Amino acid sequence: MLLKTGLGFILLGMSMTQTPYSVVEKSITQLQDDLADRKITSETLVELYLERIENIDRSGPALNSVITINPNAIQDARNRDKERKENQIRGPLHGIPILVKDNIETNDGTATTAGSLALKNNVTFRNAAVVKHLKEAGAIILGKTNLTEWGNSRSIEAITGWSAVKGLVKNPYVLDRSPGGSSSGTGSAISASLAAVGVGTETDGSIVSPAAFCGLVGLKPTVGLVSSTHIIPFAQSQDTPGPMGRTVEDVAILLTAMVGNKPRDGIPACNYASSLKTASLKGKRLGVLSFATGFSPRVDHQFTQALELLIQQGVEIVHLTEYQPPADLLDQEQLVLLTELKHGLNTYLASTPGDVKTRSLQDLITFNSENQREMELFGQELFEQAERTSGLNDLHYHESRKYTHFQATAQGIDKLIDENQLDALIAPSFGPAWRIDLVTGDHYAGKAYHLPAIAGYPHLTLPMGQIQGLPIGLSIIGKAWSEEKLLTIGYAFEQVSKARKPPRFIPSLEL
């Protein structure tokens, strides 16, 4: 017997006195155990998540986090169930529904929009490489998530979580607070258990911000570890997809599948979840990025408590009080990002189907200028600045790229870790989510994310605590290809802190 309810529960051959099946806060391992024990099927999981999307995302709290549903999701789930019956299990993600950000192409007949009306007909019938790997691992692409339009690259006044295609994403903890971005929909949806795990993308903060704001674990991998093929580009030297989930183990399992089973460009295949069970904090040396603290007394209090917990577990804390990033680092980064934005979008748009009429960045600027919906909340001055750049052969671009990378790596992360014999760097990820403000825009408070973004190095955030019900994240940053080490440190902290609390969909703290 199958009985649906309004909150994503189901009964499968049970009496009415038994507890209905709930997908809320279920980990990949829990779902796999229940699939193996035939307590649930992948088809029913998809139905439950779809029903939850209808009741929480489309109505109820109306998170607005999912742009589109994969029309093939039910059939894909039936295929995975058939394989399971035939004992053809592809791996830990077999039959697990996931969501991906809507700048990642999927070959399911849906458009890939980056949140822009200019790409509403961008049905490419291509799978991004990361989607190909996930499907090979048995995952079911449930749908695509809303985002800050164009990955927050159109305007410095952009409203995080807003797109012309779908509107504004809400934070599931407090609905009038920002979800962070630009992977806003992935953060909100996965925190609200609208899928098991999700995929975001980051250029500078776009995974770690929504993960921190929505009480998730999020990992921005080393650039190049996960392929960016057939993902709408923003800046090639910093772009990367990355996993987002409710636990470190889920993120490790998802990352393994995203990388794929075959070594690529000298990068070996790795099972990132395999070493988690023996993870320990004892004997670790972690360096505090002091420049990324001090912006909020209450955040500093949460961070101090986290440091005390780490010390209790045998961690040696080193306070890096003398280091400050160069004052011009972000200005120099901006030239790099804008130059690469123009090159990347021109190249991508030229490859889109004929139904897409915007074939260049200049076409996008014209389209936006003529479309009231696109310009009703903020402008496109970053697009206009990018259009004025001179291309990847420009001397100023090369000088800025060389300078920023050197400062973030050899004079930044590498130097701090090597000279202090550290395992990783730590800091608060951000302050608590600000109240959504459509007039004056976003109010960021956080500094830790720029260095690993510019370096192209891994950055893990995970729940550290809460302030008035709003999650606060702990950042763990390492050298290139140190994902496994960061995940083990994060896992060990997660097990003793138990800091994640499910969202409660509070309308407003003021109420």
N, C-alpha and C positions, 0 to 999 in steps of 0.2 A: 504493500500500500504506500502511496506517495501523497503527502499532505503538505501544501504550502501554507505559510503564514506571512504576515506583513513584515517580519523582521529577519527573514532569511533562515528559517528553520525547516526541517523536513522530518517526516516519519517514514522509515523503511521497514515494513514488515514488523512493526512494533505494536504493542498494545498501547492504549491511550494513557496508561499510567507511566510509561517509560519517558525518559527525557528526550526531547526532539534534538535532531542534529543541528549544531550551530557552527558556522564558519568563523565566528568572531574570535580574533586573536589566535587562530590556529596556525601553528608553524608548519613548515614544509614537512618536517619529520612526523608530526602528528597526523597530518593529512595522509601521508604515505602509509603510515601504520593502519589508519582506518580504511584506506583503499585496499591494502593487502588483506585486511580482516573482513573485507566485503561489508563493512558498515556503511559504506557510501560508494558511489561510482563517480568517475570524472564527469559524466554527463550531468549527474545530479549536482555536483559541485558547481559546474558552470551555471546551472539553473538557479542555484542558491545565490551565487554572486550577482547574477543578473537581476534577480529579485531585490537583492540588497541595494544595488545601484538604483533601481527604480524607486525604492522607498526612502533612501537616504540621500542619494545624489540628485535625483530628478524632483523629488518632493520631500516632505519632512524637513530636515535641516537644510536640504537643497544645497549640497556642497558644490555642485557645478564642476566637479573635478574630471568627469569623463566626457570627452568630445564625441566619440563614436564607438559603436560596438562592432566587433568582427562578425559579419553575417554567417561565417563558417564555424563559429566557436562550438556550437552544439555538435555538428558533424565531426569536427576535429576531436571532440571529447569521446564520441562514440568509437572513433577509430582507435584512440588510445585504450579505451575499455576493451575493445576486441583484442588488441595486442596483449593486454594484461591477462586476459583469459587464456591466451596462447603462450603465456609465460615469456613474452618478448618485452621485458622491461628495459627501457632505454637508459634509465638512471634515476637519480633522486628527484628530478623534475617531471618524470613521466606522469602525464595526466593532470599537471598542476596549472591552474589558470593564473595568468599574469597580465599586467597592463604595461604598455610602453608609451612613452611621451610622443606627442603628435608632431615631432620633427623627424621621426624614425619611420622609414618606409616599410610597409607591409603589403604583401601580394595577396590581398583579400578583397579587392574592389573598392576599398575606402580611400579617400583622399588623404594626403599628407600635407598639412596646411601651415605648420609653424604658428597657428593661430590667426593667420592672415586671410582675409577674404580674397586676396589676389591669387591664392592657391586653392580655392575651394574646388577646382576641377583637376587638381594635381593627383590623378589616379595613375600611378606609374607602373603598376603590376610588377614591381620589383620588391624583393625582400632585402632589407639591410643585412649586411653580413652578420650582425649580432642577432637579428631575428632568425636567420638561417640556422645559426648555431643553437639557438634556444629550441627551435622546432625539432632539430635533429636530436636534441636531448629529451624530447617528449613533452615540452611545455606547450600549453594552449594559450595562444594570444587572444585574450578576452576582448581587448579593445585598446583605444588610444586616449591619452589623458590631455587635459587642458594645460596651458602653459602661459607664462608671460610672453606675449606676442614677439616673434622673432628673437626669442631667447634673451629678451631685455637689451637688445642691441640697437633699437630704433631711436630711443630718446633717454636722456638722463632723468627725465621726469616721468618715465613710464610707471604705471601702477603695477606692482608685482602681483602676478596671478591673473591679470586681465588680458583677454584676447578679443579681437573683433568677432571671431567666429563663435565663441561660446560665452563671453562675458567674464565675470569675476569668480575666481575660486575662493572658497571660504576655508578657514582653519577649523578643523573638527573639534578642537578643544574649546575655543571661544569663537563663535561664528562671525563676530565683527572684527576679528583680528586677522592680520596677514598670514597666508600660508607659507610665505617665503617663495623664492623662485630662482631661476625661471622654471624649474621642474615642479611647479606648484601643484598641478593636478595629480602627479604621481605621489607626491608627499601626502596630500590630503586623502587621496583614495586608499593608499596602503595603510595609513594610520587608522582609517575607518573600516578596515577589513573589507574593502570592495574587491580585493583580489589577494592572493597569497603574498606576492611580492611584485615589485615593479622596476622598470628601467627608466632612469633619467639621463640627462646629458649635462655636461658642465664645460664652460669656458673659464669662468672665474666666479665660483660660489654657487653655481646653479643646482648642484646636488646637495652640498652640505648645508645650504641655507634652508630649503624646505624640509630636509631631514631633521635639522635641529629644531625648527619651529613646530614641526608636527610630531615630535617625540619618536623619531625613527633612527635606525642605523642607516647611514649612507656612506658610500665609498666612491670617491673620485680616484680612479686608478691612474697609474703611470700612463702618460700619453703614449699610445702605441700598443699597450697591452691588449686592449679591446678595439677591434676594427671600427672605424667611422665610415666605412663605405656605405653609400646610399642613406646617409643621414644629412639633413640640411645643414650646411656648414656655417659657422660664425667666425672662427679664427683657427686656422689649421694647426698652428703651433701649440694651442691649448685645448682644443676640442677633444672630448672623450665621452662615450657613454659610460654609465656606471650603475651598480645595483643599489636598490633601496628596499629595506625590509624592516620588520618589527624586532628582529633578533640578529645578532652577529652571525650565528650559524646560517640563518636563511640567506643573508648577504653573501656569505662564503660559498654556499651551494650555488647561488645564482651566478656569482662571478665565475666560478669554474665552468659553467655552461656557456657563459658569454664569451669567454676566451676561446672555447672550442677545444677539440681533442687533438688537433694536429699542431705541432710547433710551427710558428710563423715568425719570419725575420729574426731567427735566433732566439725567440722567446719560447722556453719550454712549456709544455702543458703541465698543469699543476692542479691537484685536488686541494683547494684552499680550506676545506672543512676537515681534512683528515687529521690535522694536528691540534684541533681546538680542544679536544677532550683532555689532553694532557697539558693544556696551557697553564702557566703559572706567572705570577708577578714577582715572585721572590728573586732578588738579585738584579732586577731591572734598574737601569738608570734612565730617568726621564727628565728632559730639560724644559723648564717653564719659559715660554715666550712672554716675558714680562711686559713687552710693549703692547701686547694684545689683551692686557688686563687693565683695570682701573677706570673703565667707562661706566660702571654701574656697581654701587656698593652691594646690592643684593645678588648680582651675578658673582661678584668677587667672594661673597659669603658661600655661595654654592660651590664655587671652585675650591675654596679653602677646605671645605668639608670633603671634597673629592680627593684633594691632596692628602688629607689626614687618613682617609681610607686606604689610599695607595701605600702610604708609609706603613700602616698597620699590616699590610700584606707583604712587606719586605722590599718595597721600592725605595731607591735612593733618589731624592728630588734635588735637582740642580737648578737654581734660579739664574736665568741668563739676563741679568739686569743691565748689562752694558750694551747689549745689541739693539740697534734701531735700523730698520730698513732705510735706504736712502730717501731723502725727501722728494726726489723727482722720479721715483720708481714708477708710480702709477701714471704720471703724465707720459712717461716714455712708453709704458705698456699700452696706453691709449692709442698712440700712433701705430703700434704693431697691430692691435686689434682692428682698427679702422681700415688699414691697408689690406689686411687679410680678409676682412669682411667683404670688401668690394670684389676682390679676386674670387673668393669662394662663392658668393651669391651669383656673380656673372657666369661663372662656370656651371653652377648647379642649374640655374634658370634656363640656360641654353640647352640643357638635357631633358627638360620637362616635356610632357606631351603637348601636342598642338593646341589642345583646349585651354592651356595656360597662356594667356596673352601677354603677361609681363615677362619679358625675356632677358631683362637686365636690371641692375640696381636703379638706373635712371628711370626705367619703366615703372618700378615699384614706387619711386618717389612721386611720379606723375599720378599713378593710380591712387595713392593715399591722398594726394592733394585734391583729387576730384571725388573722394568718397567720404561723406560726412561721418559715417560710422567709425571709420579708421581714425579720424582726427578729433573725435569728440572729447577725449580726456587728456591727450598729450600729443606732442608734435613728432617730428622725425629729424631733428637736427643732427643726430649721429649718422643717419643715412646720408644726409647732405654733406657732412664732413667726410664721410667715407668716399663718396663719389668724387671729391676733390683730390683724393690721394693719387699717387703716381705709379702704383703698381709694385710688384714684388722685386723688381730690379732697381727700385729707388734706393739711393745711397743712404738717405736718412732712415728709411725703414730698416735696412741691414744694420746700421749702427745702433739703432734703438733695440732691435731684437738681440743683437750680441750683448749689449750693455745690460738689458733687463735679465736675460738668461744667466749671465755671469753673476750678477748681484744676487739672484735668487738661489743659485746653486753653489758655485765655488766660494762666494763670499757670504752665502746665506745658509741654507739648510745643510749642505755638505760640511761646511766649515764648523758650524755649531755642533753637529753630531760627532764629527771626527775629533775636534780639539777637546771636547768634553767627554769623549768616550761614552756616548749616549746610545740607547736603543731607539729612542724616538723623541720628538718634541711634542709638548702638550700645551693647550690653552683653552679658555672658553671659546666655543664656536661662535656664538652671537649672544646678544641680549634677548629678552623675551620678545615675542611677536608684538609689533606695534598695532594700534588700532588703524584699520583701513581708512585712508584719508584721500578722497578723490580730488581734493582741492590743492593741498600742498605736497602730496605724494608720499614716498616711502621715507622711513626714518631709521636707517641702518645703524647698528651699534655692534661692531665686530671688526677685527683686523687680521685674524689668523689665516684667512683663506687665500689672500693674495699671493703669498710666497710660494706655496705648492702649486697654485694655478699657473703662475708665470714660469716656474721651474719645470712644470709638467710632471711633478712628483705626486705620490699617493697621499691622500688626505681622508682619514676616517673620522666621522662624527657619530656619537652614540649618546643616548640619554644620560644626563648627569644629575638631574633633579627638576624641580618645578618652582616657579614663582607665581603665587595666586592661580594655580592651575594651568599655567603656561609652561611648556617644556623648555629646558635649557640643555644645550648639548656640550659635550666634551670633545675637543678635537685632538686627534693623534696623527702626527705628520712624520713621514720618514723619507729616506733617500729613494732614488729610483729603484723599482722592482721589489720594494720591501712590503708588498701587500700582505704576504703571509705573516710577517712579524707583527704588523699593525693589527691584523685581525686577531691574532692570539692574545696580544695585550688587551685589545678591546673586549674580547670574550671573557678573559679572566676578570676584568673590571666589572663587566655586566653581571657576572655570576655572584659577585659579592655586593654590588650596589643595588641591584634589582630596581633600577630607577624608572623604568618605563611603566607608565600607567595609561590605560586605555582612555581615549577621548570621551567626553560626556556631552558634547554638542551644546554647551552653554550659550545662550543667545548673546549675552554681554556681561562682563564683570560688573558693570554699573547697575545691572538689573538683578 
